[in-house]
Amino acid sequence: MTSNDNTPIIPPWYLSRTVWASIVAFLINIANQIGFHVDPFWSQSLPDYLLNISWGLSAGFAIYLHIRSKKAITKALATPSNGKSP
């Protein structure tokens, strides 16, 4: 994905399927080492479930923060301290 000026858009780490799959693989490995058997269905589909949950939580958190915000985002707040616009 790229933005309008062709710079790459890097999503937050918690929206990465690779990160969730790695976490699940790590947890399943630990569970197997201590004697728990994990059904292969869960080991393959759990990253997708966790990714969907993280999308929902991040959207809900963004809405919550927007509602709780006290100040509007204005050009004055985005101007550097030296007074010159970027």
Secondary structure as UniProt FT lines:
FT   TURN            4..5
FT   HELIX           13..15
FT   HELIX           17..33
FT   TURN            34..35
FT   HELIX           40..68
FT   HELIX           75..78
FT   TURN            81..82
//
